[in-house]
Amino acid sequence: MSKPVRFHKQFEKHYAKRILPNIKMSRQYDERYAQFVAGKRDYPLDDHQLTGKLAGKRALSITSDTRLVYKETEDEILFLDIGTHNQVY
């Protein structure tokens, strides 16, 4: 992936609270992150565009219920939030 990935303050806070304490979840995130920066967007990431109040943003799957919400511009990718489906939507 040629664009740099930046992390919003909210993402960092929620990652530290929701993902990092769970070793299995943390490993899953690391694996998905590596796939994402390598350019993979299909299964198991299931990258998709969001609608409604989150229109203009995208999401990818970390687990069956954990999502990572991000925004992509011409210059960068900004990770905005991470958590369960209910927490981020």
ABEGO torsion letter per residue (X at the ends): XABBBBBBAAAAAAAAAAAAABAAAAAAAAAAAAAAAAGBABOAAGBBBBBEAABGBBBBBABAABBBBBBBBAABBBBABBEBAAAAX
